[in-house]
Amino acid sequence: MDVRESCTIEQMSLTSWPGQINEDPNISYTDLRNVFSYGFELSWFYYTRCVSLNCRYNDCYLGDDNQAHCVDQRGWGFKYFLRRLQGNVVFIGFGLIGWYVAAIHALGTLFVIAFLIYKWRRRHLSVYNAVEEFLQSQNNLVPINYSFSEIKKMTKGFREKLGEGGYGTVFKGTLRSGCLVAVKMLGQSKTNGQDFINEVATIGRIHHVNVVQLIGYCVHGSKRALVYDFMPKGSLDKYIFSSDESIFLDTKKTYNIALGVARGIEYLHRGCDMQILHFDIKPHNILLDENFIPKVSDFGLAKLYPIKDNTICLTAVRGTLGYMAPELFYKNIGGISYKADIYSFGMMLMEMVGKRKNLNAFAEHSSQIYFPTWVYDQFNDGKDIEIDCATEEEKQIVNKMIIVALWCIQMNPSNRPSMNKVVEMLEGEVEHLQIPSKAPLSSPERVIKDCEDNSSQTSSSTS
């Protein structure tokens, strides 16, 4: 009988064999070669014979009588399982390999995710641990340790925002006593919590009329808050850079603010057991109370050093462009010391006098683009700074502040006075002051550009 091409062979049984197969069941390679060489009998039967016999799972075999017989029911389940297993071992093998590969891929993905979570938690836990270790080691801190729920309560759920910057966000709050406070919520720290530690360490133990008072702090997981006295007049920058006449500062008030800031910096440099270098003196970081008394604030970049140390070592440039001393960019100018704060104060003082940014790209005359250089040229030529409707006393105050500023922004740190000397100069008479022989740096934007290009040359250009 012919077998159709569409038919498949489910099972084959050996029906004849040369020799007595029952006497010697072992079939050698030679026997197989002879069978395939001389031929052998092949017979088959239709699968429907098993169906007609109603065999369990249609499992049957061809007997010696050339008839189909059902498999013995005893142990049929295990035999069926073995027979099916033999027929599908290849497919089971491939299936197991597929499952194995998929499992390895899934486990690898889970391992990567777990590793990333572990590194993220370690990085943030190191921030928390650094802060916690610092707070535990400081037993004489004056500020109060607030809980985060207390911080939320005093700010009424962070309802009123006072300002926002790279340091974080400041909210207005009220203590249970009724006193107003400013709550600064620090942003995500990139310096292992060092900004928070700097603020608490530098102003947590000191009290000065011209330094902002730290009332308390909060550490709650990744959340860190600092609680300060509320300064109703805000920061100095909005007064000296604004064209609104309603918030205009007169000459006398401007001078008192400058003198107060100088006294605050002098205290930081010499009034404590350790000298505190601020490194970010600028109008934005000078707060004013209801009587326009200035307070030096924001000590996130501050550094503490022994008073006997004349120079310090910094691993990275810190400060705000436009107020940063040139030695922070160029090592061959001089060592980094408290004179860096003197330079920043001089740049700020020059802006307070001019009521404008030192670098003014929209000035009518090109000679006035950089205000300090223009002012120095005016004084060198024996010309006074014209001030509309100013009294003689006000002109004297302005001239004194300008001369002090020119001394503070000398390029060489050794040519700048100490903050103690600055206070004396501001409190003294203008007739006793002399204009410095060297002009200030005339092109600070060149310094910045050279620094960005990693240049090691010193800019020596003068006006």
Long-range contacts (C-beta under 8 A, 24 or more apart in sequence): 1-44, 3-44, 9-44, 10-47, 11-61, 13-61, 13-62, 15-41, 15-43, 15-62, 15-66, 16-40, 16-41, 56-80, 59-83, 124-222, 126-192, 127-189, 127-192, 127-193, 127-222, 128-193, 128-219, 128-221, 128-222, 130-192, 130-193, 130-194, 130-197, 131-193, 131-196, 131-197, 131-219, 131-224, 132-219, 134-193, 134-197, 134-200, 134-201, 135-200, 135-219, 138-200, 138-201, 138-204, 140-205, 141-200, 141-204, 141-205, 142-204, 142-205, 142-207, 142-214, 143-200, 143-204, 143-214, 143-215, 143-216, 143-217, 143-227, 144-215, 144-216, 144-217, 144-227, 145-216, 145-217, 145-218, 145-219, 146-216, 146-217, 146-218, 146-225, 146-227, 147-218, 147-220, 148-218, 148-220, 148-223, 148-225, 150-218, 151-183, 151-218, 151-225, 151-227, 154-181, 154-183, 154-227, 155-183, 158-185, 162-234, 163-235, 167-195, 167-298, 167-300, 172-230, 173-227, 173-230, 175-215, 179-229, 179-230, 180-230, 180-232, 181-215, 181-227, 181-228, 181-229, 181-230, 182-227, 182-228, 182-229, 182-230, 182-231, 183-225, 183-226, 183-227, 183-228, 184-225, 184-226, 184-227, 184-228, 185-223, 185-224, 185-225, 186-224, 186-225, 186-226, 188-222, 189-224, 193-224, 195-300, 195-301, 196-224, 196-226, 198-299, 198-300, 198-301, 198-302, 198-303, 199-226, 199-298, 199-299, 199-300, 199-302, 200-226, 201-304, 202-268, 202-276, 202-299, 202-302, 202-304, 203-299, 206-267, 206-271, 206-272, 208-263, 208-264, 208-267, 208-271, 209-260, 209-263, 209-264, 209-293, 210-260, 210-261, 210-263, 210-264, 210-267, 210-293, 210-294, 210-295, 210-296, 211-264, 211-267, 211-268, 211-295, 211-296, 211-297, 212-287, 212-295, 212-296, 212-297, 213-295, 228-297, 229-289, 229-295, 231-287, 231-288, 231-289, 231-295, 232-289, 232-290, 233-287, 233-288, 233-289, 233-290, 233-292, 234-287, 234-288, 235-283, 235-284, 235-285, 235-286, 235-287, 235-288, 236-283, 236-284, 236-286, 236-287, 236-288, 236-294, 236-352, 237-282, 237-283, 237-284, 237-286, 239-288, 240-283, 240-351, 240-352, 240-355, 240-356, 241-283, 241-351, 241-355, 241-356, 241-357, 249-292, 250-394, 251-387, 251-390, 251-394, 251-397, 251-398, 252-394, 252-397, 253-292, 254-352, 254-353, 254-401, 255-397, 255-401, 255-426, 256-292, 257-286, 257-288, 257-292, 257-294, 257-352, 258-349, 258-352, 258-401, 258-426, 259-423, 259-426, 259-427, 260-293, 260-294, 261-286, 261-294, 261-296, 261-345, 261-348, 262-345, 262-419, 262-422, 262-423, 262-426, 263-423, 264-294, 264-295, 264-296, 265-296, 265-341, 265-345, 265-419, 266-419, 266-420, 266-422, 266-423, 268-296, 268-341, 269-338, 269-341, 269-418, 269-419, 269-420, 270-307, 270-419, 270-420, 273-307, 274-304, 274-305, 274-306, 274-307, 275-304, 275-305, 275-306, 275-307, 275-309, 275-338, 276-302, 276-303, 276-304, 277-302, 277-303, 277-304, 277-305, 277-312, 277-337, 277-338, 277-340, 277-341, 278-302, 278-341, 278-344, 279-303, 279-318, 279-319, 279-340, 279-341, 279-344, 280-318, 280-319, 280-320, 280-323, 280-344, 281-323, 281-341, 281-344, 281-345, 281-348, 282-320, 282-322, 282-323, 282-344, 282-347, 282-348, 283-348, 283-351, 283-352, 286-348, 310-335, 310-337, 311-335, 311-336, 311-337, 312-336, 312-337, 317-451, 319-344, 321-448, 322-347, 322-357, 322-358, 322-359, 322-444, 323-347, 323-348, 325-413, 326-411, 326-441, 326-444, 326-447, 326-459, 327-413, 329-447, 329-448, 329-450, 329-451, 330-447, 330-451, 330-456, 330-458, 330-459, 332-456, 332-458, 333-411, 333-412, 333-413, 333-458, 334-412, 334-413, 334-414, 335-413, 337-413, 338-418, 338-419, 339-413, 339-414, 339-416, 340-413, 341-419, 342-408, 342-413, 342-416, 342-417, 342-418, 342-419, 342-422, 343-408, 343-409, 343-413, 343-416, 345-408, 345-419, 345-422, 346-404, 346-405, 346-406, 346-407, 346-408, 346-409, 346-416, 347-372, 347-405, 347-408, 347-409, 349-401, 349-404, 349-405, 349-408, 350-375, 350-402, 350-405, 350-409, 352-401, 353-385, 353-398, 353-401, 353-402, 353-405, 358-444, 359-444, 359-445, 370-442, 370-443, 370-444, 372-405, 372-406, 372-409, 372-440, 373-439, 373-440, 373-442, 373-463, 375-402, 375-406, 376-406, 376-435, 376-439, 376-440, 376-463, 377-439, 377-463, 379-403, 379-406, 379-435, 380-435, 380-439, 396-430, 397-430, 399-430, 400-425, 400-426, 400-428, 400-429, 400-430, 400-433, 401-426, 403-430, 403-433, 403-434, 403-435, 404-433, 406-435, 406-436, 406-440, 407-436, 409-440, 409-441, 410-436, 410-438, 410-440, 411-438, 411-440, 411-441, 412-438, 438-462, 439-463
